[in-house]
Amino acid sequence: MNRTLILLLSVLLLGGIAWWATTSSKPATAEERAEERRFGIAEFDEVHRILIADRDGHNTTLTRGGITGWLANGVPANENMMANLQDVITNLDIKSLPTEGAKKHMIDDIASHGILVQVFDKNDQKIRGYYLGGGTYDETGTNAIVEGKENPYVVHLPHFTGNVRMRVTHWDDEWRDKVYFRVDPEKVEYLSIEYPTQRNQSFTLTRIGTDFRLSPFYETGQQTRTIPYGRAEGVLARYEKYYVNRFENKDLETIAKAKEILPFATIRVKQEGQEEQIMKVYARYAGRTFQHDLKSGEVLEGGGLEAYTAFINNDEDWVLLNIETIQPLMVGYSAF
């Protein structure tokens, strides 16, 4: 009797241990893991602020507003880059679950090189936060982990092959809108271009009713005459959407040199209801030299023309311009 009771108790105890072991080690359900496996946000309209930061002290805050719809650290953000970021914010998804052996390496990678992405709603409440690490060996996925969670995953964009990290790791001026002139010809009050070394090509084009008045910028003896709107529009339309190539605000040496010489051309555009926009254009020659006479601004003989550079935004920004895109804007008096 006692032997039978002992055997029965032993069976029950072993059964209880087996039940506890199987239930306690059972993987969490998809519902239980939903939060740590959720990266994309279906409704991008809910997003009003995005913070991106790395472990080297770089950070960018993107907020709704401005002429492009988003501001990057307070200035208009690049529309194309924002479109790529929106794609990440809305469509980032899990590509695969890592093996237990791979998790430690992934966590170490994210801890060392992770980029933090945090997304907030209009009330500045955090919707989602996660870290993006390095890419997989075949560059088809990216290591990632939800902020505050323990399990890393390999994520991707279903329609994109590559490391999605590249779509968020931009800093400082890289996020900025590259469109400088956004001109509506019907709202232009005046356009002037001053060429210090070609005074007879300098001019001011001023709206007079439905037409424009063309005047020499300097007292050169050239005529002031009326220009039909259609002819003026052909020039003004070139300014409808003008992109700079890139910002070069860290090129302090070249900026200092440019401030010592006269610009090749100074463009001024004033539209109704807006402040005057000024672009001071400098010709850059091979070897990143300007090759101007420091007093007269006259171009000296030397290497071939390499590019144009310019001060914009009240001389606060120094930008690189493409030869092919800026030259059509720099017309002269004789063009009319």
C-alpha positions as CSV (number, residue, x, y, z in Angstrom):
1,M,0.0,0.0,0.0
2,N,2.7,2.4,1.0
3,R,4.7,1.3,-2.0
4,T,1.8,2.0,-4.3
5,L,1.2,5.5,-2.8
6,I,4.8,6.4,-3.1
7,L,4.8,5.4,-6.8
8,L,1.6,7.4,-7.4
9,L,3.1,10.5,-5.8
10,S,6.3,10.1,-7.8
11,V,4.3,9.9,-11.0
12,L,2.3,13.0,-10.1
13,L,5.5,14.9,-9.1
14,L,7.3,14.0,-12.3
15,G,4.2,14.9,-14.3
16,G,4.1,18.3,-12.6
17,I,7.7,19.0,-13.3
18,A,7.3,18.0,-16.9
19,W,4.3,20.3,-17.3
20,W,6.1,23.2,-15.7
21,A,9.1,22.7,-17.9
22,T,7.2,22.6,-21.1
23,T,5.0,25.5,-20.3
24,S,7.7,27.8,-18.9
25,S,10.1,27.2,-21.8
26,K,7.3,27.4,-24.5
27,P,8.1,30.3,-27.0
28,A,5.9,33.3,-26.7
29,T,3.0,33.5,-29.1
30,A,3.0,35.9,-32.0
31,E,0.6,38.1,-30.1
32,E,2.9,38.2,-27.1
33,R,5.9,39.1,-29.3
34,A,3.9,41.6,-31.4
35,E,5.3,44.7,-29.7
36,E,9.0,43.8,-30.1
37,R,8.4,42.7,-33.7
38,R,6.6,45.8,-34.8
39,F,8.7,48.3,-36.7
40,G,6.6,49.9,-39.5
41,I,3.9,52.4,-38.9
42,A,1.0,52.0,-41.3
43,E,-0.4,55.6,-41.0
44,F,2.3,58.1,-41.7
45,D,-0.1,60.9,-41.2
46,E,0.1,60.2,-37.5
47,V,3.8,61.0,-37.5
48,H,4.7,64.6,-36.6
49,R,8.3,64.4,-35.3
50,I,11.2,62.0,-36.1
51,L,14.4,61.9,-34.1
52,I,17.5,60.2,-35.6
53,A,20.7,59.9,-33.5
54,D,23.9,57.9,-33.4
55,R,26.5,57.2,-30.7
56,D,29.0,59.7,-32.1
57,G,26.8,62.7,-31.1
58,H,25.1,63.3,-34.4
59,N,21.4,63.9,-34.3
60,T,18.7,65.2,-36.6
61,T,15.1,66.3,-35.6
62,L,12.6,66.3,-38.4
63,T,9.2,68.0,-37.8
64,R,6.2,68.8,-40.0
65,G,6.2,72.3,-41.5
66,G,7.9,74.5,-44.0
67,I,7.7,74.8,-47.8
68,T,8.6,71.1,-48.4
69,G,6.2,69.8,-45.6
70,W,9.1,68.9,-43.2
71,L,11.8,70.8,-41.4
72,A,15.3,69.4,-40.7
73,N,16.6,71.0,-37.5
74,G,14.4,74.0,-38.2
75,V,15.1,74.5,-42.0
76,P,13.2,73.0,-45.0
77,A,14.0,69.4,-45.5
78,N,15.0,67.6,-48.7
79,E,11.8,66.2,-50.3
80,N,13.5,63.2,-51.9
81,M,15.2,62.2,-48.7
82,M,12.0,62.6,-46.7
83,A,10.2,60.3,-49.3
84,N,12.8,57.6,-48.7
85,L,12.6,58.1,-44.9
86,Q,8.8,57.8,-45.0
87,D,9.2,54.5,-46.9
88,V,11.3,53.2,-44.0
89,I,9.0,54.5,-41.3
90,T,5.9,53.0,-42.8
91,N,7.2,49.8,-44.5
92,L,10.1,48.5,-42.3
93,D,9.3,44.8,-41.6
94,I,11.0,41.7,-40.3
95,K,12.8,39.7,-42.9
96,S,13.9,36.8,-40.7
97,L,14.3,35.6,-37.2
98,P,18.0,35.1,-36.1
99,T,19.3,31.9,-34.6
100,E,20.2,31.9,-31.0
101,G,23.9,31.8,-32.0
102,A,23.6,34.9,-34.1
103,K,21.8,37.0,-31.5
104,K,24.9,37.9,-29.5
105,H,26.7,39.2,-32.5
106,M,23.7,41.2,-33.6
107,I,23.3,42.8,-30.2
108,D,27.0,43.7,-30.0
109,D,26.8,45.3,-33.5
110,I,23.7,47.3,-32.6
111,A,25.2,48.4,-29.2
112,S,28.4,49.6,-31.0
113,H,27.0,51.1,-34.2
114,G,23.3,51.4,-33.8
115,I,21.3,54.4,-35.1
116,L,18.3,55.3,-32.9
117,V,15.1,56.2,-34.7
118,Q,12.2,57.5,-32.6
119,V,8.8,58.5,-34.0
120,F,6.3,60.8,-32.3
121,D,2.7,61.8,-32.8
122,K,1.2,65.3,-32.9
123,N,1.0,65.3,-29.1
124,D,4.8,64.5,-29.0
125,Q,4.0,61.0,-27.6
126,K,6.4,58.4,-28.8
127,I,4.8,55.9,-31.2
128,R,7.8,53.8,-31.9
129,G,11.5,53.6,-31.2
130,Y,14.1,51.2,-32.5
131,Y,17.8,50.8,-33.3
132,L,19.2,50.0,-36.8
133,G,22.6,48.2,-36.9
134,G,24.8,47.0,-39.7
135,G,23.7,45.0,-42.7
136,T,23.7,41.2,-43.2
137,Y,26.6,39.6,-45.0
138,D,24.6,39.6,-48.3
139,E,23.4,43.2,-47.7
140,T,19.7,42.2,-48.1
141,G,18.8,42.9,-44.5
142,T,19.6,45.0,-41.5
143,N,20.1,44.2,-37.9
144,A,17.5,45.9,-35.7
145,I,16.0,45.9,-32.2
146,V,13.0,47.7,-30.8
147,E,13.9,50.2,-28.1
148,G,13.7,48.6,-24.6
149,K,13.4,45.0,-25.9
150,E,15.9,42.2,-25.8
151,N,15.5,40.3,-29.1
152,P,17.1,41.5,-32.3
153,Y,15.7,40.8,-35.8
154,V,16.8,41.1,-39.4
155,V,14.6,43.8,-41.0
156,H,14.1,45.0,-44.6
157,L,11.9,46.9,-47.0
158,P,10.0,44.2,-49.0
159,H,10.4,46.2,-52.2
160,F,14.1,47.2,-51.7
161,T,17.3,45.3,-51.7
162,G,20.0,46.8,-49.5
163,N,20.8,48.2,-46.0
164,V,17.9,50.5,-45.0
165,R,20.3,52.2,-42.5
166,M,21.6,54.2,-45.5
167,R,18.3,55.9,-45.7
168,V,18.5,57.4,-42.3
169,T,22.2,58.1,-41.7
170,H,22.4,61.7,-43.0
171,W,23.5,64.5,-40.8
172,D,23.6,68.3,-40.7
173,D,23.2,70.0,-44.1
174,E,22.7,66.6,-45.9
175,W,19.0,66.7,-44.8
176,R,18.4,70.2,-46.2
177,D,16.2,71.2,-49.1
178,K,18.4,71.8,-52.2
179,V,15.9,74.0,-54.0
180,Y,16.9,77.7,-53.7
181,F,14.8,79.5,-56.3
182,R,11.1,78.7,-56.5
183,V,9.9,81.4,-58.8
184,D,6.4,82.0,-60.2
185,P,7.0,84.3,-63.2
186,E,3.6,86.0,-62.7
187,K,4.6,87.1,-59.2
188,V,8.1,88.4,-60.0
189,E,8.5,92.1,-59.1
190,Y,12.1,92.3,-60.4
191,L,15.1,90.3,-61.4
192,S,18.6,91.8,-61.6
193,I,22.0,90.3,-62.5
194,E,25.2,92.2,-61.8
195,Y,28.4,91.2,-63.6
196,P,31.2,93.4,-62.0
197,T,33.6,92.6,-64.9
198,Q,31.0,92.7,-67.7
199,R,29.0,95.8,-66.8
200,N,27.3,96.1,-70.2
201,Q,25.7,92.7,-69.6
202,S,24.4,93.7,-66.2
203,F,20.7,94.6,-66.0
204,T,17.5,95.0,-63.9
205,L,14.2,93.6,-65.2
206,T,11.2,95.3,-63.4
207,R,7.5,94.5,-63.7
208,I,5.5,97.4,-65.1
209,G,1.8,96.4,-65.3
210,T,1.6,93.3,-67.6
211,D,5.1,93.9,-69.1
212,F,8.6,94.5,-67.8
213,R,11.1,97.3,-68.0
214,L,14.7,96.4,-68.9
215,S,17.3,98.8,-67.5
216,P,21.1,98.7,-67.5
217,F,22.4,98.0,-64.0
218,Y,25.3,100.4,-64.5
219,E,25.4,103.8,-66.3
220,T,26.7,102.4,-69.6
221,G,24.6,104.5,-71.9
222,Q,22.5,101.5,-72.9
223,Q,18.7,102.0,-73.4
224,T,15.9,101.4,-70.9
225,R,13.1,99.7,-72.8
226,T,9.9,97.8,-72.4
227,I,10.0,94.0,-72.7
228,P,6.8,92.0,-73.5
229,Y,5.8,89.6,-70.7
230,G,6.3,86.6,-73.0
231,R,9.9,87.4,-73.6
232,A,10.6,88.1,-70.0
233,E,8.7,84.9,-69.0
234,G,11.2,82.8,-71.1
235,V,14.0,83.9,-68.7
236,L,12.0,83.9,-65.5
237,A,10.7,80.4,-66.1
238,R,14.3,79.1,-65.7
239,Y,14.1,80.1,-62.1
240,E,10.9,78.2,-61.3
241,K,12.7,75.4,-59.4
242,Y,16.4,75.7,-59.2
243,Y,18.5,73.1,-57.2
244,V,21.9,73.7,-55.7
245,N,24.2,70.7,-56.0
246,R,25.2,70.5,-52.3
247,F,26.0,72.6,-49.2
248,E,29.7,73.1,-48.5
249,N,29.5,75.1,-45.3
250,K,32.5,73.1,-43.8
251,D,34.8,74.3,-46.6
252,L,36.1,77.2,-44.5
253,E,39.2,77.8,-46.5
254,T,37.4,78.3,-49.7
255,I,34.7,80.4,-48.1
256,A,37.5,82.7,-46.7
257,K,39.0,83.1,-50.1
258,A,35.7,83.9,-51.8
259,K,35.0,86.7,-49.3
260,E,38.2,88.4,-50.5
261,I,37.1,88.8,-54.1
262,L,34.2,90.1,-56.1
263,P,31.6,87.5,-57.2
264,F,31.4,86.6,-60.9
265,A,27.7,87.5,-60.8
266,T,25.1,88.6,-58.2
267,I,21.5,87.5,-58.8
268,R,18.6,89.2,-57.1
269,V,15.0,88.0,-57.4
270,K,12.0,89.6,-55.6
271,Q,8.5,88.1,-55.7
272,E,5.3,89.6,-54.5
273,G,4.9,89.0,-50.7
274,Q,8.4,87.5,-50.3
275,E,11.8,88.8,-49.3
276,E,14.4,89.4,-51.9
277,Q,16.6,86.4,-52.7
278,I,20.2,86.9,-53.4
279,M,22.8,84.5,-54.9
280,K,26.4,85.6,-55.2
281,V,28.0,83.3,-57.8
282,Y,31.7,82.5,-58.1
283,A,33.5,80.6,-60.9
284,R,35.7,77.8,-59.6
285,Y,38.6,76.7,-61.7
286,A,40.6,73.5,-61.7
287,G,42.4,73.0,-58.4
288,R,39.6,74.8,-56.5
289,T,41.0,78.2,-57.3
290,F,39.0,81.3,-58.2
291,Q,41.8,83.0,-60.3
292,H,40.4,86.5,-60.0
293,D,42.2,89.8,-59.5
294,L,41.4,90.5,-55.9
295,K,40.6,94.2,-56.6
296,S,38.8,94.2,-59.9
297,G,37.4,90.7,-59.9
298,E,38.7,90.2,-63.4
299,V,39.2,86.5,-64.4
300,L,42.8,85.6,-64.9
301,E,44.2,83.0,-67.2
302,G,44.6,79.6,-65.8
303,G,42.9,76.2,-65.5
304,G,39.6,75.3,-67.0
305,L,36.2,76.1,-65.4
306,E,35.4,73.3,-62.9
307,A,32.2,74.5,-61.3
308,Y,30.4,77.4,-59.7
309,T,29.9,78.1,-56.0
310,A,27.7,80.7,-54.3
311,F,26.6,82.4,-51.1
312,I,22.9,82.1,-50.5
313,N,20.5,82.8,-47.7
314,N,22.0,86.2,-46.8
315,D,25.5,84.8,-47.1
316,E,24.8,82.2,-44.4
317,D,25.3,79.2,-46.7
318,W,28.0,78.3,-49.2
319,V,26.9,75.9,-51.9
320,L,28.2,74.1,-55.0
321,L,26.4,74.7,-58.3
322,N,26.4,72.6,-61.5
323,I,27.8,74.4,-64.5
324,E,25.0,73.0,-66.7
325,T,22.2,74.3,-64.5
326,I,23.5,77.7,-63.4
327,Q,24.7,79.0,-66.7
328,P,21.2,79.2,-68.3
329,L,20.1,81.4,-65.4
330,M,23.0,83.9,-65.9
331,V,21.7,85.8,-69.0
332,G,22.8,89.2,-69.9
333,Y,21.3,92.5,-71.1
334,S,21.8,91.5,-74.7
335,A,19.6,88.4,-74.2
336,F,16.6,90.7,-74.4
